[in-house]
Structures are given as structure tokens and as C-alpha cells.
Amino acid sequence: MATRTPLSTKRVLYSDFHMDFLQNPVSLDLAKNTNEEAVKQSIRNLLLTDKGERPFQPNLGSNLRSLLFENLMPDTIIVAKEMVKETIENYEPRANLIGVDIIAQDDHTIAVVIVFNVINSEDDITLVTTLTRVR
């Protein structure tokens, strides 16, 4: 009697274009990020966007970069956490936010650690983004 190998493919629920507009080598279409990677990319973009930066969407973004010019005190860390929570809850409906942690690495660098899961998925995903003052 022959045995069958079950086919297990991961269902694509969400997809976004890759940030660099890379080309898929097989289909020659634009490369895509799917599911968790698409949501991670979207969250990272939201956190790096300042309010008023996008035309016709003045409230989109987080203004986290403005906090990099402040002294990193406990109050500043609390404000940063609230900014991240508010941004994800308002502008990324595909993510269920579990937790946010802000880690001060030096005077003007913070690491943002976000734990979330994608809607219709049970796996927790951790996204770590580092923000550094440029000037």
C-alpha cells in the first residue's frame, strides 16, 4: 500500500510589495513579502514615518524620531511606548499588539521591541527596530 505525503502549504493571507521593488527571478514580477513579513515591514514603516510627512495623510506616523533629541528619561520612555501602541492600533489592523518595550541603548539611540501576532495566526512575532539620531 502506498503512503501519501501530506501537502502542507502556508496560506498567504497578506502580501505587500518588497521595499526595494526587487524582481522575482522566476515570474519576473515584483517580489512580495507575505503574511508576517508584510506586517513587520508595515509596522517598521509606520514607526519611521513622522506625522505630516505623507501628503493627504497628516496623522499617519508616530513621531518617534522627535524623541531622540530629548534626554532619555523614564517619562520619555513611557511617551515612546504610548506612541508606538497608538500608531500600531490605529494604522495596522492586521496586527494584534501584545507588548511594547523601549530600551535606551545610549543617549540618542533606542531599541523598540514589539511583540504581536498576525490576525488569523497564533504565533507570536517579535520585531526589533533600532532608532538612532542622525544629526
N, CA, C and O atoms as CSV, one atom per row, in Angstrom:
chain,resi,resn,atom,element,x,y,z
A,1,MET,N,N,0.839,-1.172,0.000
A,1,MET,CA,C,0.000,0.000,0.000
A,1,MET,C,C,0.889,1.242,0.000
A,1,MET,O,O,1.845,1.331,0.770
A,2,ALA,N,N,0.578,2.164,-0.837
A,2,ALA,CA,C,1.373,3.384,-0.962
A,2,ALA,C,C,0.972,4.383,0.118
A,2,ALA,O,O,-0.201,4.488,0.478
A,3,THR,N,N,1.946,5.104,0.621
A,3,THR,CA,C,1.658,6.145,1.605
A,3,THR,C,C,1.740,7.498,0.915
A,3,THR,O,O,2.507,7.690,-0.028
A,4,ARG,N,N,0.970,8.385,1.385
A,4,ARG,CA,C,0.943,9.729,0.826
A,4,ARG,C,C,1.627,10.704,1.761
A,4,ARG,O,O,1.490,10.629,2.982
A,5,THR,N,N,2.339,11.586,1.180
A,5,THR,CA,C,2.945,12.656,1.949
A,5,THR,C,C,1.972,13.831,1.941
A,5,THR,O,O,1.610,14.336,0.878
A,6,PRO,N,N,1.554,14.263,3.125
A,6,PRO,CA,C,0.594,15.374,3.145
A,6,PRO,C,C,1.241,16.664,2.631
A,6,PRO,O,O,2.387,16.983,2.946
A,7,LEU,N,N,0.481,17.370,1.850
A,7,LEU,CA,C,0.944,18.663,1.362
A,7,LEU,C,C,0.585,19.726,2.384
A,7,LEU,O,O,-0.579,19.900,2.744
A,8,SER,N,N,1.574,20.407,2.828
A,8,SER,CA,C,1.296,21.477,3.786
A,8,SER,C,C,1.876,22.770,3.226
A,8,SER,O,O,3.091,22.965,3.182
A,9,THR,N,N,1.003,23.613,2.816
A,9,THR,CA,C,1.436,24.913,2.337
A,9,THR,C,C,0.870,25.968,3.258
A,9,THR,O,O,-0.253,25.857,3.750
A,10,LYS,N,N,1.649,26.965,3.474
A,10,LYS,CA,C,1.215,28.054,4.331
A,10,LYS,C,C,0.347,28.998,3.503
A,10,LYS,O,O,0.765,29.476,2.449
A,11,ARG,N,N,-0.835,29.252,3.981
A,11,ARG,CA,C,-1.769,30.115,3.274
A,11,ARG,C,C,-1.309,31.562,3.304
A,11,ARG,O,O,-0.920,32.075,4.353
A,12,VAL,N,N,-1.352,32.206,2.174
A,12,VAL,CA,C,-0.978,33.615,2.098
A,12,VAL,C,C,-2.203,34.446,2.423
A,12,VAL,O,O,-3.173,34.460,1.665
A,13,LEU,N,N,-2.159,35.136,3.550
A,13,LEU,CA,C,-3.275,35.974,3.959
A,13,LEU,C,C,-3.054,37.432,3.590
A,13,LEU,O,O,-3.986,38.129,3.189
A,14,TYR,N,N,-1.811,37.888,3.728
A,14,TYR,CA,C,-1.485,39.283,3.471
A,14,TYR,C,C,-0.227,39.337,2.621
A,14,TYR,O,O,0.685,38.528,2.793
A,15,SER,N,N,-0.181,40.293,1.705
A,15,SER,CA,C,1.038,40.466,0.924
A,15,SER,C,C,1.217,41.938,0.583
A,15,SER,O,O,0.251,42.666,0.351
A,16,ASP,N,N,2.467,42.354,0.559
A,16,ASP,CA,C,2.844,43.715,0.202
A,16,ASP,C,C,4.058,43.629,-0.721
A,16,ASP,O,O,4.792,42.640,-0.704
A,17,PHE,N,N,4.261,44.659,-1.515
A,17,PHE,CA,C,5.462,44.706,-2.350
A,17,PHE,C,C,6.685,44.849,-1.475
A,17,PHE,O,O,6.634,45.468,-0.412
A,18,HIS,N,N,7.782,44.277,-1.926
A,18,HIS,CA,C,9.044,44.416,-1.235
A,18,HIS,C,C,9.491,45.870,-1.305
A,18,HIS,O,O,9.250,46.536,-2.311
A,19,MET,N,N,10.130,46.372,-0.270
A,19,MET,CA,C,10.515,47.778,-0.199
A,19,MET,C,C,11.461,48.210,-1.326
A,19,MET,O,O,11.393,49.353,-1.778
A,20,ASP,N,N,12.328,47.326,-1.777
A,20,ASP,CA,C,13.321,47.672,-2.786
A,20,ASP,C,C,12.819,47.449,-4.211
A,20,ASP,O,O,13.568,47.640,-5.169
A,21,PHE,N,N,11.571,47.050,-4.353
A,21,PHE,CA,C,10.993,46.725,-5.652
A,21,PHE,C,C,11.855,45.705,-6.402
A,21,PHE,O,O,12.128,45.842,-7.595
A,22,LEU,N,N,12.272,44.681,-5.656
A,22,LEU,CA,C,13.058,43.614,-6.264
A,22,LEU,C,C,12.191,42.819,-7.225
A,22,LEU,O,O,10.963,42.840,-7.142
A,23,GLN,N,N,12.851,42.117,-8.138
A,23,GLN,CA,C,12.134,41.322,-9.118
A,23,GLN,C,C,12.200,39.859,-8.723
A,23,GLN,O,O,13.256,39.364,-8.329
A,24,ASN,N,N,11.080,39.171,-8.827
A,24,ASN,CA,C,11.041,37.741,-8.583
A,24,ASN,C,C,11.769,37.057,-9.733
A,24,ASN,O,O,11.398,37.259,-10.890
A,25,PRO,N,N,12.800,36.248,-9.452
A,25,PRO,CA,C,13.593,35.674,-10.542
A,25,PRO,C,C,12.824,34.647,-11.378
A,25,PRO,O,O,13.196,34.394,-12.524
A,26,VAL,N,N,11.779,34.063,-10.840
A,26,VAL,CA,C,11.035,33.039,-11.571
A,26,VAL,C,C,9.940,33.664,-12.427
A,26,VAL,O,O,9.865,33.406,-13.628
A,27,SER,N,N,9.094,34.483,-11.814
A,27,SER,CA,C,7.948,35.031,-12.540
A,27,SER,C,C,8.235,36.392,-13.177
A,27,SER,O,O,7.450,36.875,-13.993
A,28,LEU,N,N,9.356,37.005,-12.805
A,28,LEU,CA,C,9.750,38.328,-13.280
A,28,LEU,C,C,8.778,39.429,-12.865
A,28,LEU,O,O,8.823,40.532,-13.409
A,29,ASP,N,N,7.907,39.139,-11.911
A,29,ASP,CA,C,7.036,40.146,-11.322
A,29,ASP,C,C,7.769,40.814,-10.164
A,29,ASP,O,O,8.900,40.453,-9.839
A,30,LEU,N,N,7.117,41.782,-9.553
A,30,LEU,CA,C,7.690,42.388,-8.356
A,30,LEU,C,C,7.694,41.377,-7.217
A,30,LEU,O,O,6.742,40.614,-7.058
A,31,ALA,N,N,8.751,41.369,-6.433
A,31,ALA,CA,C,8.842,40.474,-5.282
A,31,ALA,C,C,7.861,40.940,-4.210
A,31,ALA,O,O,7.596,42.134,-4.076
A,32,LYS,N,N,7.324,39.984,-3.446
A,32,LYS,CA,C,6.345,40.302,-2.410
A,32,LYS,C,C,6.811,39.779,-1.060
A,32,LYS,O,O,7.484,38.753,-0.966
A,33,ASN,N,N,6.442,40.501,-0.035
A,33,ASN,CA,C,6.532,39.996,1.330
A,33,ASN,C,C,5.151,39.467,1.668
A,33,ASN,O,O,4.147,40.087,1.318
A,34,THR,N,N,5.088,38.337,2.339
A,34,THR,CA,C,3.789,37.761,2.663
A,34,THR,C,C,3.643,37.561,4.161
A,34,THR,O,O,4.625,37.420,4.889
A,35,ASN,N,N,2.413,37.553,4.594
A,35,ASN,CA,C,1.998,37.296,5.971
A,35,ASN,C,C,2.803,38.082,6.994
A,35,ASN,O,O,2.731,39.311,7.009
A,36,GLU,N,N,3.578,37.402,7.860
A,36,GLU,CA,C,4.273,38.063,8.956
A,36,GLU,C,C,5.274,39.099,8.458
A,36,GLU,O,O,5.391,40.177,9.042
A,37,GLU,N,N,5.990,38.788,7.394
A,37,GLU,CA,C,6.983,39.724,6.876
A,37,GLU,C,C,6.331,40.996,6.348
A,37,GLU,O,O,6.890,42.083,6.495
A,38,ALA,N,N,5.161,40.872,5.738
A,38,ALA,CA,C,4.446,42.050,5.235
A,38,ALA,C,C,4.004,42.948,6.385
A,38,ALA,O,O,4.105,44.171,6.292
A,39,VAL,N,N,3.519,42.351,7.463
A,39,VAL,CA,C,3.064,43.132,8.614
A,39,VAL,C,C,4.261,43.765,9.328
A,39,VAL,O,O,4.176,44.910,9.772
A,40,LYS,N,N,5.368,43.038,9.443
A,40,LYS,CA,C,6.582,43.608,10.042
A,40,LYS,C,C,7.051,44.827,9.259
A,40,LYS,O,O,7.380,45.860,9.842
A,41,GLN,N,N,7.080,44.702,7.937
A,41,GLN,CA,C,7.506,45.815,7.090
A,41,GLN,C,C,6.590,47.016,7.264
A,41,GLN,O,O,7.055,48.155,7.308
A,42,SER,N,N,5.303,46.767,7.362
A,42,SER,CA,C,4.342,47.851,7.525
A,42,SER,C,C,4.519,48.556,8.870
A,42,SER,O,O,4.480,49.784,8.933
A,43,ILE,N,N,4.712,47.798,9.930
A,43,ILE,CA,C,4.907,48.383,11.258
A,43,ILE,C,C,6.195,49.207,11.281
A,43,ILE,O,O,6.212,50.317,11.811
A,44,ARG,N,N,7.262,48.670,10.712
A,44,ARG,CA,C,8.524,49.397,10.675
A,44,ARG,C,C,8.357,50.718,9.915
A,44,ARG,O,O,8.876,51.748,10.345
A,45,ASN,N,N,7.639,50.692,8.793
A,45,ASN,CA,C,7.401,51.917,8.025
A,45,ASN,C,C,6.592,52.925,8.826
A,45,ASN,O,O,6.887,54.119,8.793
A,46,LEU,N,N,5.577,52.463,9.545
A,46,LEU,CA,C,4.759,53.367,10.352
A,46,LEU,C,C,5.582,54.031,11.451
A,46,LEU,O,O,5.414,55.219,11.726
A,47,LEU,N,N,6.470,53.262,12.078
A,47,LEU,CA,C,7.275,53.818,13.170
A,47,LEU,C,C,8.306,54.821,12.671
A,47,LEU,O,O,8.661,55.752,13.394
A,48,LEU,N,N,8.785,54.645,11.457
A,48,LEU,CA,C,9.797,55.545,10.914
A,48,LEU,C,C,9.201,56.751,10.200
A,48,LEU,O,O,9.939,57.627,9.751
A,49,THR,N,N,7.886,56.809,10.090
A,49,THR,CA,C,7.221,57.927,9.431
A,49,THR,C,C,6.799,58.950,10.474
A,49,THR,O,O,6.206,58.597,11.493
A,50,ASP,N,N,7.103,60.207,10.223
A,50,ASP,CA,C,6.669,61.283,11.109
A,50,ASP,C,C,5.291,61.768,10.683
A,50,ASP,O,O,4.936,61.708,9.506
A,51,LYS,N,N,4.522,62.249,11.650
A,51,LYS,CA,C,3.210,62.811,11.317
A,51,LYS,C,C,3.396,64.027,10.415
A,51,LYS,O,O,4.274,64.857,10.646
A,52,GLY,N,N,2.561,64.120,9.389
A,52,GLY,CA,C,2.641,65.215,8.445
A,52,GLY,C,C,3.612,64.966,7.305
A,52,GLY,O,O,3.734,65.796,6.404
A,53,GLU,N,N,4.299,63.845,7.332
A,53,GLU,CA,C,5.292,63.544,6.304
A,53,GLU,C,C,4.640,63.074,5.002
A,53,GLU,O,O,5.166,63.336,3.920
A,54,ARG,N,N,3.521,62.393,5.095
A,54,ARG,CA,C,2.844,61.896,3.898
A,54,ARG,C,C,1.761,62.865,3.450
A,54,ARG,O,O,0.925,63.282,4.252
A,55,PRO,N,N,1.776,63.223,2.175
A,55,PRO,CA,C,0.743,64.130,1.671
A,55,PRO,C,C,-0.651,63.505,1.799
A,55,PRO,O,O,-0.828,62.311,1.560
A,56,PHE,N,N,-1.610,64.305,2.170
A,56,PHE,CA,C,-3.016,63.925,2.287
A,56,PHE,C,C,-3.287,62.932,3.415
A,56,PHE,O,O,-4.420,62.476,3.563
A,57,GLN,N,N,-2.282,62.589,4.210
A,57,GLN,CA,C,-2.466,61.737,5.385
A,57,GLN,C,C,-1.689,62.362,6.551
A,57,GLN,O,O,-0.677,61.806,6.978
A,58,PRO,N,N,-2.142,63.499,7.066
A,58,PRO,CA,C,-1.342,64.241,8.042
A,58,PRO,C,C,-1.197,63.543,9.391
A,58,PRO,O,O,-0.270,63.864,10.135
A,59,ASN,N,N,-2.066,62.613,9.730
A,59,ASN,CA,C,-1.985,61.966,11.044
A,59,ASN,C,C,-1.261,60.624,11.017
A,59,ASN,O,O,-1.059,60.014,12.066
A,60,LEU,N,N,-0.871,60.158,9.838
A,60,LEU,CA,C,-0.204,58.867,9.712
A,60,LEU,C,C,1.228,58.982,10.212
A,60,LEU,O,O,1.947,59.903,9.824
A,61,GLY,N,N,1.648,58.064,11.063
A,61,GLY,CA,C,3.014,58.048,11.561
A,61,GLY,C,C,3.070,58.094,13.071
A,61,GLY,O,O,2.042,58.096,13.749
A,62,SER,N,N,4.310,58.130,13.598
A,62,SER,CA,C,4.463,58.026,15.051
A,62,SER,C,C,5.218,59.172,15.707
A,62,SER,O,O,5.050,59.384,16.908
A,63,ASN,N,N,6.035,59.914,14.987
A,63,ASN,CA,C,6.871,60.983,15.556
A,63,ASN,C,C,7.894,60.473,16.567
A,63,ASN,O,O,8.312,61.229,17.444
A,64,LEU,N,N,8.305,59.216,16.466
A,64,LEU,CA,C,9.297,58.673,17.397
A,64,LEU,C,C,10.655,59.356,17.258
A,64,LEU,O,O,11.378,59.519,18.241
A,65,ARG,N,N,10.993,59.751,16.046
A,65,ARG,CA,C,12.305,60.374,15.838
A,65,ARG,C,C,12.449,61.676,16.613
A,65,ARG,O,O,13.562,62.063,16.967
A,66,SER,N,N,11.341,62.353,16.881
A,66,SER,CA,C,11.428,63.604,17.642
A,66,SER,C,C,11.889,63.355,19.076
A,66,SER,O,O,12.489,64.235,19.693
A,67,LEU,N,N,11.617,62.174,19.609
A,67,LEU,CA,C,12.036,61.852,20.980
A,67,LEU,C,C,13.525,61.562,21.088
A,67,LEU,O,O,14.082,61.575,22.185
A,68,LEU,N,N,14.172,61.300,19.961
A,68,LEU,CA,C,15.601,61.009,20.009
A,68,LEU,C,C,16.423,62.232,20.368
A,68,LEU,O,O,17.581,62.106,20.766
A,69,PHE,N,N,15.832,63.424,20.232
A,69,PHE,CA,C,16.529,64.656,20.574
A,69,PHE,C,C,16.290,65.053,22.032
A,69,PHE,O,O,16.865,66.033,22.505
A,70,GLU,N,N,15.458,64.311,22.740
A,70,GLU,CA,C,15.185,64.568,24.154
A,70,GLU,C,C,16.134,63.731,25.011
A,70,GLU,O,O,16.724,62.761,24.536
A,71,ASN,N,N,16.271,64.117,26.269
A,71,ASN,CA,C,17.008,63.273,27.207
A,71,ASN,C,C,16.167,62.039,27.482
A,71,ASN,O,O,14.970,62.148,27.746
A,72,LEU,N,N,16.786,60.868,27.422
A,72,LEU,CA,C,16.041,59.632,27.608
A,72,LEU,C,C,15.835,59.354,29.095
A,72,LEU,O,O,16.629,58.672,29.742
A,73,MET,N,N,14.757,59.899,29.600
A,73,MET,CA,C,14.362,59.725,30.990
A,73,MET,C,C,13.226,58.703,31.023
A,73,MET,O,O,12.696,58.353,29.969
A,74,PRO,N,N,12.842,58.219,32.198
A,74,PRO,CA,C,11.725,57.278,32.277
A,74,PRO,C,C,10.423,57.826,31.679
A,74,PRO,O,O,9.648,57.072,31.092
A,75,ASP,N,N,10.183,59.134,31.826
A,75,ASP,CA,C,8.975,59.725,31.250
A,75,ASP,C,C,9.004,59.666,29.727
A,75,ASP,O,O,7.977,59.422,29.094
A,76,THR,N,N,10.166,59.886,29.144
A,76,THR,CA,C,10.308,59.843,27.691
A,76,THR,C,C,10.066,58.433,27.177
A,76,THR,O,O,9.461,58.255,26.119
A,77,ILE,N,N,10.528,57.434,27.909
A,77,ILE,CA,C,10.324,56.029,27.526
A,77,ILE,C,C,8.830,55.702,27.544
A,77,ILE,O,O,8.338,55.012,26.651
A,78,ILE,N,N,8.110,56.188,28.549
A,78,ILE,CA,C,6.665,55.939,28.637
A,78,ILE,C,C,5.938,56.597,27.470
A,78,ILE,O,O,5.041,55.993,26.881
A,79,VAL,N,N,6.312,57.821,27.133
A,79,VAL,CA,C,5.697,58.511,25.991
A,79,VAL,C,C,5.973,57.749,24.696
A,79,VAL,O,O,5.084,57.619,23.856
A,80,ALA,N,N,7.200,57.242,24.528
A,80,ALA,CA,C,7.552,56.487,23.324
A,80,ALA,C,C,6.723,55.212,23.216
A,80,ALA,O,O,6.256,54.865,22.131
A,81,LYS,N,N,6.537,54.515,24.336
A,81,LYS,CA,C,5.710,53.298,24.322
A,81,LYS,C,C,4.283,53.613,23.894
A,81,LYS,O,O,3.695,52.885,23.095
A,82,GLU,N,N,3.735,54.686,24.421
A,82,GLU,CA,C,2.369,55.071,24.058
A,82,GLU,C,C,2.266,55.452,22.586
A,82,GLU,O,O,1.276,55.136,21.927
A,83,MET,N,N,3.295,56.135,22.070
A,83,MET,CA,C,3.300,56.489,20.651
A,83,MET,C,C,3.277,55.240,19.772
A,83,MET,O,O,2.537,55.171,18.790
A,84,VAL,N,N,4.094,54.260,20.136
A,84,VAL,CA,C,4.157,53.013,19.358
A,84,VAL,C,C,2.831,52.277,19.427
A,84,VAL,O,O,2.316,51.833,18.401
A,85,LYS,N,N,2.263,52.140,20.637
A,85,LYS,CA,C,0.984,51.450,20.792
A,85,LYS,C,C,-0.115,52.128,19.982
A,85,LYS,O,O,-0.870,51.466,19.270
A,86,GLU,N,N,-0.199,53.442,20.095
A,86,GLU,CA,C,-1.236,54.189,19.390
A,86,GLU,C,C,-1.097,54.048,17.870
A,86,GLU,O,O,-2.092,53.884,17.164
A,87,THR,N,N,0.125,54.113,17.380
A,87,THR,CA,C,0.361,54.013,15.935
A,87,THR,C,C,-0.045,52.646,15.407
A,87,THR,O,O,-0.720,52.555,14.382
A,88,ILE,N,N,0.355,51.593,16.089
A,88,ILE,CA,C,0.030,50.240,15.614
A,88,ILE,C,C,-1.470,49.970,15.716
A,88,ILE,O,O,-2.063,49.408,14.795
A,89,GLU,N,N,-2.081,50.364,16.820
A,89,GLU,CA,C,-3.517,50.121,16.981
A,89,GLU,C,C,-4.349,50.911,15.982
A,89,GLU,O,O,-5.391,50.428,15.539
A,90,ASN,N,N,-3.917,52.113,15.616
A,90,ASN,CA,C,-4.693,52.942,14.703
A,90,ASN,C,C,-4.464,52.631,13.233
A,90,ASN,O,O,-5.391,52.749,12.431
A,91,TYR,N,N,-3.250,52.235,12.861
A,91,TYR,CA,C,-2.917,52.154,11.442
A,91,TYR,C,C,-2.506,50.769,10.946
A,91,TYR,O,O,-2.255,50.616,9.750
A,92,GLU,N,N,-2.426,49.776,11.790
A,92,GLU,CA,C,-2.099,48.430,11.318
A,92,GLU,C,C,-3.139,47.437,11.834
A,92,GLU,O,O,-2.940,46.808,12.874
A,93,PRO,N,N,-4.249,47.298,11.104
A,93,PRO,CA,C,-5.327,46.416,11.564
A,93,PRO,C,C,-4.994,44.931,11.467
A,93,PRO,O,O,-5.719,44.107,12.024
A,94,ARG,N,N,-3.926,44.574,10.781
A,94,ARG,CA,C,-3.569,43.157,10.627
A,94,ARG,C,C,-2.829,42.606,11.833
A,94,ARG,O,O,-2.613,41.397,11.918
A,95,ALA,N,N,-2.432,43.468,12.775
A,95,ALA,CA,C,-1.621,43.048,13.915
A,95,ALA,C,C,-2.399,43.176,15.218
A,95,ALA,O,O,-3.056,44.186,15.468
A,96,ASN,N,N,-2.314,42.144,16.039
A,96,ASN,CA,C,-2.813,42.187,17.417
A,96,ASN,C,C,-1.612,42.460,18.313
A,96,ASN,O,O,-0.751,41.596,18.477
A,97,LEU,N,N,-1.550,43.636,18.882
A,97,LEU,CA,C,-0.407,44.036,19.695
A,97,LEU,C,C,-0.445,43.328,21.040
A,97,LEU,O,O,-1.463,43.334,21.732
A,98,ILE,N,N,0.675,42.719,21.399
A,98,ILE,CA,C,0.784,42.023,22.682
A,98,ILE,C,C,1.589,42.861,23.670
A,98,ILE,O,O,1.199,43.005,24.828
A,99,GLY,N,N,2.706,43.410,23.214
A,99,GLY,CA,C,3.519,44.211,24.114
A,99,GLY,C,C,4.526,45.067,23.386
A,99,GLY,O,O,4.932,44.761,22.265
A,100,VAL,N,N,4.928,46.149,24.040
A,100,VAL,CA,C,5.933,47.061,23.503
A,100,VAL,C,C,6.947,47.335,24.600
A,100,VAL,O,O,6.581,47.568,25.752
A,101,ASP,N,N,8.211,47.305,24.241
A,101,ASP,CA,C,9.267,47.640,25.186
A,101,ASP,C,C,10.254,48.571,24.488
A,101,ASP,O,O,10.614,48.350,23.332
A,102,ILE,N,N,10.680,49.596,25.183
A,102,ILE,CA,C,11.653,50.552,24.664
A,102,ILE,C,C,12.911,50.419,25.515
A,102,ILE,O,O,12.861,50.524,26.740
A,103,ILE,N,N,14.030,50.188,24.850
A,103,ILE,CA,C,15.298,50.016,25.549
A,103,ILE,C,C,16.238,51.143,25.107
A,103,ILE,O,O,16.547,51.276,23.923
A,104,ALA,N,N,16.683,51.943,26.067
A,104,ALA,CA,C,17.634,53.017,25.764
A,104,ALA,C,C,19.024,52.410,25.668
A,104,ALA,O,O,19.517,51.819,26.628
A,105,GLN,N,N,19.661,52.557,24.496
A,105,GLN,CA,C,20.991,51.975,24.306
A,105,GLN,C,C,22.093,52.964,24.612
A,105,GLN,O,O,23.118,52.576,25.172
A,106,ASP,N,N,21.922,54.215,24.269
A,106,ASP,CA,C,22.816,55.288,24.689
A,106,ASP,C,C,21.996,56.573,24.705
A,106,ASP,O,O,20.766,56.520,24.720
A,107,ASP,N,N,22.657,57.720,24.701
A,107,ASP,CA,C,21.941,58.987,24.857
A,107,ASP,C,C,20.893,59.243,23.787
A,107,ASP,O,O,19.836,59.798,24.086
A,108,HIS,N,N,21.160,58.853,22.549
A,108,HIS,CA,C,20.240,59.179,21.464
A,108,HIS,C,C,19.942,57.982,20.573
A,108,HIS,O,O,19.742,58.150,19.370
A,109,THR,N,N,19.906,56.785,21.131
A,109,THR,CA,C,19.563,55.567,20.401
A,109,THR,C,C,18.617,54.741,21.256
A,109,THR,O,O,18.873,54.498,22.436
A,110,ILE,N,N,17.521,54.313,20.643
A,110,ILE,CA,C,16.588,53.432,21.352
A,110,ILE,C,C,16.311,52.201,20.500
A,110,ILE,O,O,16.333,52.255,19.270
A,111,ALA,N,N,16.051,51.098,21.178
A,111,ALA,CA,C,15.610,49.868,20.516
A,111,ALA,C,C,14.137,49.694,20.862
A,111,ALA,O,O,13.758,49.716,22.033
A,112,VAL,N,N,13.322,49.523,19.849
A,112,VAL,CA,C,11.890,49.317,20.031
A,112,VAL,C,C,11.618,47.833,19.814
A,112,VAL,O,O,11.839,47.310,18.722
A,113,VAL,N,N,11.140,47.158,20.851
A,113,VAL,CA,C,10.832,45.733,20.776
A,113,VAL,C,C,9.316,45.585,20.812
A,113,VAL,O,O,8.673,45.966,21.790
A,114,ILE,N,N,8.750,45.034,19.747
A,114,ILE,CA,C,7.298,44.886,19.631
A,114,ILE,C,C,6.973,43.406,19.510
A,114,ILE,O,O,7.544,42.698,18.681
A,115,VAL,N,N,6.055,42.951,20.340
A,115,VAL,CA,C,5.573,41.578,20.257
A,115,VAL,C,C,4.119,41.649,19.819
A,115,VAL,O,O,3.306,42.341,20.432
A,116,PHE,N,N,3.802,40.928,18.752
A,116,PHE,CA,C,2.446,40.944,18.217
A,116,PHE,C,C,2.166,39.614,17.540
A,116,PHE,O,O,3.069,38.800,17.349
A,117,ASN,N,N,0.934,39.404,17.187
A,117,ASN,CA,C,0.606,38.284,16.306
A,117,ASN,C,C,-0.299,38.789,15.195
A,117,ASN,O,O,-1.046,39.753,15.358
A,118,VAL,N,N,-0.209,38.114,14.073
A,118,VAL,CA,C,-0.999,38.487,12.911
A,118,VAL,C,C,-2.384,37.899,13.076
A,118,VAL,O,O,-2.535,36.776,13.557
A,119,ILE,N,N,-3.394,38.654,12.680
A,119,ILE,CA,C,-4.766,38.154,12.758
A,119,ILE,C,C,-4.849,36.843,11.978
A,119,ILE,O,O,-4.264,36.722,10.902
A,120,ASN,N,N,-5.558,35.885,12.506
A,120,ASN,CA,C,-5.730,34.533,11.948
A,120,ASN,C,C,-4.476,33.683,12.089
A,120,ASN,O,O,-4.323,32.696,11.368
A,121,SER,N,N,-3.583,34.038,12.991
A,121,SER,CA,C,-2.393,33.257,13.266
A,121,SER,C,C,-2.152,33.280,14.770
A,121,SER,O,O,-2.398,34.288,15.431
A,122,GLU,N,N,-1.672,32.163,15.302
A,122,GLU,CA,C,-1.468,32.086,16.741
A,122,GLU,C,C,-0.034,32.387,17.162
A,122,GLU,O,O,0.217,32.645,18.339
A,123,ASP,N,N,0.907,32.359,16.228
A,123,ASP,CA,C,2.315,32.525,16.557
A,123,ASP,C,C,2.629,33.969,16.931
A,123,ASP,O,O,2.228,34.909,16.245
A,124,ASP,N,N,3.357,34.120,18.039
A,124,ASP,CA,C,3.811,35.453,18.441
A,124,ASP,C,C,5.050,35.825,17.629
A,124,ASP,O,O,5.931,34.997,17.398
A,125,ILE,N,N,5.098,37.069,17.208
A,125,ILE,CA,C,6.195,37.563,16.382
A,125,ILE,C,C,6.851,38.715,17.131
A,125,ILE,O,O,6.167,39.574,17.687
A,126,THR,N,N,8.174,38.727,17.141
A,126,THR,CA,C,8.919,39.810,17.780
A,126,THR,C,C,9.630,40.623,16.711
A,126,THR,O,O,10.353,40.081,15.875
A,127,LEU,N,N,9.416,41.915,16.751
A,127,LEU,CA,C,10.062,42.846,15.821
A,127,LEU,C,C,10.928,43.784,16.638
A,127,LEU,O,O,10.448,44.419,17.577
A,128,VAL,N,N,12.202,43.875,16.285
A,128,VAL,CA,C,13.131,44.777,16.969
A,128,VAL,C,C,13.628,45.796,15.949
A,128,VAL,O,O,14.190,45.434,14.915
A,129,THR,N,N,13.415,47.057,16.251
A,129,THR,CA,C,13.868,48.141,15.385
A,129,THR,C,C,14.685,49.114,16.224
A,129,THR,O,O,14.289,49.483,17.329
A,130,THR,N,N,15.821,49.522,15.691
A,130,THR,CA,C,16.685,50.466,16.385
A,130,THR,C,C,16.577,51.827,15.720
A,130,THR,O,O,16.694,51.945,14.500
A,131,LEU,N,N,16.356,52.842,16.524
A,131,LEU,CA,C,16.274,54.218,16.020
A,131,LEU,C,C,17.444,55.009,16.592
A,131,LEU,O,O,17.680,55.003,17.801
A,132,THR,N,N,18.172,55.688,15.710
A,132,THR,CA,C,19.327,56.464,16.107
A,132,THR,C,C,19.199,57.894,15.591
A,132,THR,O,O,18.752,58.120,14.467
A,133,ARG,N,N,19.587,58.834,16.407
A,133,ARG,CA,C,19.578,60.225,15.982
A,133,ARG,C,C,20.676,60.416,14.931
A,133,ARG,O,O,21.812,59.982,15.120
A,134,VAL,N,N,20.322,61.066,13.832
A,134,VAL,CA,C,21.267,61.195,12.721
A,134,VAL,C,C,22.116,62.450,12.835
A,134,VAL,O,O,23.296,62.418,12.487
A,135,ARG,N,N,21.564,63.535,13.303
A,135,ARG,CA,C,22.313,64.798,13.355
A,135,ARG,C,C,23.056,64.971,14.640
A,135,ARG,O,O,23.731,65.983,14.831
